Amino acid sequence: SKKLQSDEKVTLLDVRDRFDALIERHPSAAEYLAADASVVKSPAFENACVKVLLGKEMELTGYDHELLAAFATPVSSRCSGGLLEGKPPPTCKTSQGMQCRAGN
């Protein structure tokens, strides 16, 4: 727990992997650690983040982009103005270093 809270380089995907390993060892934990567990505020947001972390940005829906837009920053100076118009730029990078591309 402290490792997850203190390591700034830990991604959501790392946490998900650790939770999956814990569930394998202690199946009863699945109810509390599943992606759709009652403590997960937004399963759709978590799923969108995992798509990006797995390199499946092209599978992001318009709604996924809306969920992630607040965390996006331009990858280069060529990505300009998209967020001001309510749309993500053609390519963006989230504050956690995740890249996403506009599409779907």
Secondary structure by P-SEA (a helix, b strand, c coil): cccccccccccaaaaaaaaaaaaaacccccccccccccccccaaaaaaaaaaaacccccccaaaaaaacccccccccccccccccccccccccccccbbbbbcc
